[in-house]
Amino acid sequence: MTIRELLSAHSPTLSYELFPPRTPAAESTLEATMRMLASTDPDFISITYGASGTTRSTSRGVVQRLAESHTIPPLAHLTCVDQSRDEVIQVIEEYLGEGVRDFLALRGDPPQGQTDWSPHPDGLRYAYELVTLLREVAATHGVDNLSIGVAAFPTQHALPQWRQQALDVLRSKQDAGADFAITQVFYDLQQYCGLVDDAREQGITLPIIPEVMPLSTAKRAHRAAQITGVPTPAELIADLEAAEDDDAARAAGVAHAARLSRDLLDAGAPGIHVITFNKHDAAVDLVDELPLRKTQS
Ligand code: FAD
């Protein structure tokens, strides 16, 4: 079943995000992580897509392995960064040939060391163009069950000066053929509810799955804030710093993430997408706290 079908059939979904391993050691850790995550019977696992050729081919390898194993459906992230339109088409065709049907269409972050984003001279500029391209390539190959996700940004939408733009961009992705959205990380329930309420009011009907990040160290919390530009709440940092050891810090981070996830599910969120940092422990501890497991471990 594709994610689009899952979202209309049995909400709420449980899913995880992984990134491509960068070393052989990281690869074998990832195998173990995936086995542990699989034990919670997730609906899908998403695999991020980097800016360099090496991490891209590793991402493709992980997606391919998941697709071939027919166990957990992969959600393949795809970006517009540093690739011509033809190169993007080739990646889409390879994925379709491997049976991948779920894609997360993103503009992508600039390559490391670059602050500004600029499109490839023969490439795509915005995520909505990638949604359109995915639909076109699928149609050319007679694939009629494609399921496309896009990014949504609750913290950006919470800023009055960006609110309407965040909604306009989300609508352009829906109009191009997106089926659902996954949010960037946030820590305030009202930011998610505000985005969903305003989207519905303006005719944006996409299910919006919130991303939740169980943070297990203050260092990771600082790094996450740096990467996403979303500040980690001071209270969460204080709890992570006050913890006596690693286990206590993880428990504190999981408690924060569990509170937010329960509130989100109570508010009607169609699923929870858990950021794992390629480690299973905090993610599985979080899921143990939520009414999302379809099977017991
Ligand atoms: P877009 O929707 O294209 O927006 C990019 C910018 O262009 C925004 O400022 C938007 O306001 C503006 N814009 C969009 N459409 C228009 C228009 N029609 N006219 C004028 N302006 C417009 N990055 C990666 O590199 N790899 C990943 O795997 C990855 N995974 C992610 C997963 C999730 C769930 C999220 C939330 C983000 C992820 N990102 C990833 C980061 C993401 O690519 C960046 O945040 C990027 O800056 C924005 O991507 P987008 O898809 O929202 O782009």
Boltz pocket constraint, residues with backbone or C-beta under 6 A from the ligand:
constraints:
  - pocket:
      binder: B
      contacts: [[A, 47], [A, 48], [A, 49], [A, 50], [A, 51], [A, 77], [A, 78], [A, 79], [A, 105], [A, 106], [A, 107], [A, 108], [A, 109], [A, 110], [A, 125], [A, 126], [A, 127], [A, 128], [A, 150], [A, 151], [A, 152], [A, 165], [A, 169], [A, 172], [A, 182], [A, 183], [A, 184], [A, 185], [A, 211]]
      max_distance: 6.0
